[in-house]
Amino acid sequence: MIAGRLKRIASGRVLRHRPVRDYLWMTAGLLLTAWALNAFLIPNRLAAGGVSGLATILFYTARDFGITLPVGMQMLVMNTALLALAVRVRGWRYAAKTVYGIVALSVFVDVFAAFTPHLAEGDYLLAALYGGALSGIGIGMVFKAGGNTGGTDIVAQLLSRRISLGQGQLLLAVDACVIMLAALKFGPELALYGAVAVFVMGASIDLVLKGLPVEKAAFIVSENPGRIGDAIMHDLGRGATALAARGMYSGAPREMIFTVVSRKEIDDLKQIVNTIDPHALLIISDVHEAIGEGFKQMGV
């Protein structure tokens, strides 16, 4: 009982510090996203899906009629409408995590528009790559902190309750609609560059959330699992786990070795397995993050 109380107290202390860290992390991500939009995507008329892409289309459409519709203000209006719909469907708890991201990003976009230099102007591929990558990193930072920037992900979440498709598929469909509108306004070439920006943005978000695959996981099926496991522990200094397995063809029980090593240790692992059992099956896959003994500590 006392241990449980102490654990709750310690947990409370950690949680009291997290909001400050999370909002600082979110703010940095929002600033980077707003800068990337103003530096690369908006001035080059690249509608990289989402609310920002739709606002970019409307910005240039209104400008043809001599009307100025700031992109950030449009994003705020659209996101407010989407958020109101989301609150009506899912309640206020859903909105609490989204309001800051929506308002701050909209404000930052309009503030940065006044002094951000237009980079890679006319070089649409460079603008799509850099704009997509930097805005994706910024949005990934927001997601990493548990925040949200509103936009088409709200639409996808709401539609997923009525349509039997996953949120990822719906998000892709919504972004595709925005790109089609961009094709009608800016032409198919710029729309295709916008699609490149969407792809790069998604990859950058995944990179921030998952990290680079710097470690490797290995599964080893061998007639000598004990010797291989000992060599991994003593020669590589890595932990190894024996998993109970059964050959489907022979029906015989056997042990399969599982281990995680760094990228530079892969060749040493291959040499160990080949020396002990040249006929062993070695399966290697990427690990985006390894936490625990021999790797980074929890919470770092």
C-alpha positions in Angstrom: 0.0 0.0 0.0 2.8 2.4 0.9 4.7 1.4 -2.2 1.7 2.1 -4.3 1.2 5.5 -2.7 4.9 6.4 -3.3 4.6 5.3 -6.9 1.6 7.5 -7.4 3.4 10.4 -5.8 6.5 9.9 -8.1 4.2 9.5 -11.1 2.5 12.8 -10.2 5.8 14.6 -10.0 6.7 13.4 -13.5 3.4 14.3 -14.9 3.6 17.8 -13.4 6.7 18.5 -15.4 5.6 17.0 -18.7 3.1 19.7 -19.7 5.8 22.4 -19.7 8.1 20.2 -21.7 5.3 19.1 -24.1 4.2 22.7 -24.8 7.8 23.8 -25.4 8.3 20.9 -27.8 4.9 21.6 -29.5 5.8 25.3 -29.8 9.1 24.6 -31.5 7.4 22.2 -33.9 4.7 24.7 -34.7 7.3 27.4 -35.4 9.2 25.2 -37.7 6.0 24.1 -39.6 4.9 27.7 -40.0 8.3 28.8 -41.3 8.5 25.9 -43.8 5.0 26.7 -45.1 5.9 30.4 -45.7 9.5 29.7 -47.0 8.8 26.9 -49.4 5.3 25.7 -49.9 2.9 28.7 -50.0 5.1 31.0 -52.2 5.6 28.2 -54.7 1.9 27.4 -54.8 2.4 23.9 -53.5 -0.7 22.6 -51.8 0.7 19.8 -49.7 -2.8 18.4 -48.8 -4.6 19.3 -45.6 -6.1 22.5 -44.4 -2.9 24.4 -45.2 -3.1 23.2 -48.8 -6.7 24.2 -49.2 -5.9 27.6 -47.6 -3.1 28.0 -50.2 -5.5 27.4 -53.0 -8.1 29.8 -51.7 -5.3 32.4 -51.0 -4.3 32.5 -54.7 -7.9 32.3 -55.9 -8.9 35.3 -53.8 -5.8 37.2 -54.9 -6.9 36.9 -58.5 -9.9 39.0 -57.6 -7.8 41.5 -55.6 -8.8 40.1 -52.2 -6.2 39.1 -49.6 -7.1 36.1 -47.4 -4.3 35.4 -45.1 -3.5 31.7 -45.0 -3.2 31.5 -41.3 -6.6 33.1 -40.8 -8.2 30.7 -43.2 -6.6 27.8 -41.4 -8.0 29.1 -38.1 -11.5 29.4 -39.5 -11.5 26.0 -41.1 -10.0 24.3 -38.1 -12.4 26.0 -35.8 -15.3 24.7 -37.8 -13.8 21.2 -37.9 -13.1 21.3 -34.2 -16.7 22.4 -33.4 -17.9 19.5 -35.3 -15.5 17.1 -33.6 -16.6 18.5 -30.1 -20.2 17.9 -31.0 -19.5 14.3 -32.0 -16.7 13.3 -29.5 -16.9 15.8 -26.6 -14.7 18.5 -25.1 -12.0 16.2 -23.9 -11.0 15.6 -27.5 -10.8 19.3 -28.2 -8.5 20.1 -25.2 -5.5 18.6 -26.9 -6.1 20.3 -30.2 -6.9 24.0 -29.5 -3.4 25.1 -28.8 -2.0 23.5 -32.0 -4.7 25.0 -34.2 -4.5 28.6 -32.8 -0.7 28.7 -32.5 0.0 27.4 -36.0 -2.5 29.8 -37.6 -1.0 32.8 -35.8 2.6 31.7 -36.5 1.8 31.3 -40.2 0.4 34.8 -40.6 3.1 36.4 -38.4 5.9 34.7 -40.3 4.4 35.6 -43.7 5.5 39.2 -43.2 9.3 38.5 -43.0 10.0 35.0 -44.1 12.2 34.9 -47.3 10.8 32.8 -50.2 13.3 30.0 -50.7 13.7 27.8 -53.7 11.4 30.1 -55.7 10.7 28.5 -59.0 12.5 25.3 -58.1 9.4 23.3 -57.3 11.1 20.0 -56.6 13.5 21.6 -54.1 10.6 23.4 -52.5 8.5 20.3 -52.3 11.4 18.3 -50.7 12.5 20.9 -48.2 9.0 22.2 -47.4 7.6 18.7 -47.0 10.6 17.6 -44.9 10.7 20.6 -42.5 6.9 20.9 -42.0 6.8 17.1 -41.5 9.5 17.3 -38.8 7.6 20.2 -37.1 4.3 18.3 -37.2 6.1 15.2 -35.9 7.4 17.2 -33.0 3.8 18.3 -32.2 2.6 14.7 -32.4 5.5 13.5 -30.3 4.4 15.9 -27.5 0.8 14.6 -27.7 -0.5 17.6 -29.6 -2.4 18.1 -32.8 -2.6 20.7 -35.5 -6.2 19.9 -36.5 -6.9 19.8 -40.2 -7.7 16.8 -42.3 -6.8 14.3 -39.5 -10.0 15.5 -37.7 -12.0 14.9 -40.9 -10.5 11.4 -41.2 -11.2 10.6 -37.6 -14.8 11.7 -37.9 -15.4 9.9 -41.3 -13.9 6.7 -39.9 -16.9 6.4 -37.5 -19.2 6.3 -40.5 -17.1 4.7 -43.3 -15.5 1.3 -43.0 -12.0 2.5 -43.9 -9.0 3.1 -41.7 -8.0 6.6 -40.7 -4.8 6.4 -42.8 -6.8 5.6 -45.9 -9.3 8.3 -45.3 -6.5 10.8 -44.6 -4.9 9.9 -47.9 -8.3 10.3 -49.7 -8.9 13.8 -48.2 -5.4 14.9 -49.1 -5.9 13.5 -52.6 -9.1 15.7 -53.0 -7.0 18.8 -52.0 -4.4 17.9 -54.6 -7.1 17.5 -57.2 -8.3 21.0 -56.4 -4.8 22.3 -56.7 -4.5 20.7 -60.1 -7.6 22.6 -61.2 -6.2 25.9 -59.9 -2.4 25.7 -60.5 -2.2 23.0 -63.1 -1.3 19.3 -62.9 2.5 19.9 -62.7 2.3 21.9 -59.5 -0.3 19.5 -58.1 2.2 16.6 -58.6 4.9 18.5 -56.8 2.4 19.0 -54.0 1.9 15.3 -53.9 5.6 14.9 -53.5 5.5 17.3 -50.6 2.7 15.2 -49.0 4.8 12.0 -49.3 7.9 13.7 -47.9 5.9 15.2 -45.1 4.5 11.9 -44.1 7.9 10.2 -44.2 9.3 13.0 -42.0 6.6 12.7 -39.4 7.3 8.9 -39.2 11.0 9.7 -38.8 10.4 11.9 -35.9 7.9 9.6 -34.2 9.8 6.3 -34.8 13.4 7.5 -35.2 16.1 6.1 -37.5 16.6 2.4 -37.6 20.0 2.4 -35.8 19.6 -1.0 -34.2 18.9 -4.4 -35.7 16.8 -7.3 -34.4 17.9 -10.8 -35.2 16.1 -14.1 -35.0 18.3 -17.2 -35.3 17.1 -20.7 -35.9 20.0 -23.2 -35.4 20.8 -26.7 -34.2 23.3 -25.1 -31.8 21.3 -22.3 -30.1 23.3 -22.6 -26.8 26.7 -22.0 -28.4 25.3 -19.1 -30.5 23.6 -17.5 -27.5 26.8 -17.8 -25.4 28.9 -16.2 -28.2 26.5 -13.3 -28.5 26.6 -12.7 -24.8 30.4 -13.1 -24.3 31.8 -12.0 -27.6 29.4 -9.2 -28.5 28.4 -8.3 -25.0 24.7 -8.3 -26.0 21.8 -10.1 -24.3 20.1 -13.0 -26.0 16.7 -14.7 -25.4 15.9 -18.3 -26.2 12.3 -18.6 -27.5 10.5 -21.9 -27.6 9.7 -22.9 -31.1 8.6 -25.9 -33.1 9.5 -26.9 -36.6 6.3 -27.1 -38.7 7.7 -29.8 -41.0 9.4 -32.0 -38.5 7.2 -31.2 -35.5 10.3 -31.3 -33.3 10.7 -28.6 -30.5 13.7 -26.3 -30.8 14.9 -23.0 -29.5 15.1 -19.8 -31.5 17.5 -17.1 -30.4 16.4 -13.5 -30.4 18.8 -10.6 -29.9 19.1 -6.9 -30.7 22.5 -5.4 -31.8 23.8 -2.2 -33.1 24.3 -1.7 -36.9 28.0 -2.0 -36.6 27.7 -5.3 -34.8 25.8 -7.0 -37.6 28.9 -8.3 -39.4 30.2 -9.8 -36.2 26.9 -11.5 -35.5 26.9 -13.0 -39.0 30.4 -14.3 -38.5 29.4 -15.9 -35.1 26.4 -17.7 -36.6 28.3 -18.8 -39.7 31.2 -20.1 -37.7 29.1 -22.1 -35.2 26.3 -23.3 -37.6 26.7 -22.5 -41.4 23.2 -24.0 -42.0 21.4 -21.7 -39.5 18.6 -19.4 -40.5 19.4 -15.8 -39.6 16.6 -13.2 -40.0 17.6 -9.5 -39.5 15.2 -6.6 -39.3 15.3 -2.9 -38.5 14.6 -1.6 -35.0 13.5 2.0 -34.7 14.1 2.2 -31.0 15.6 0.0 -28.3 15.1 1.0 -24.7 16.7 -0.9 -21.8 20.0 -2.5 -20.8 22.8 -1.9 -23.3 20.7 0.8 -25.1 19.2 4.1 -24.2 17.4 4.5 -20.9 13.6 4.7 -20.5 12.3 8.3 -20.8 15.4 9.6 -22.6 
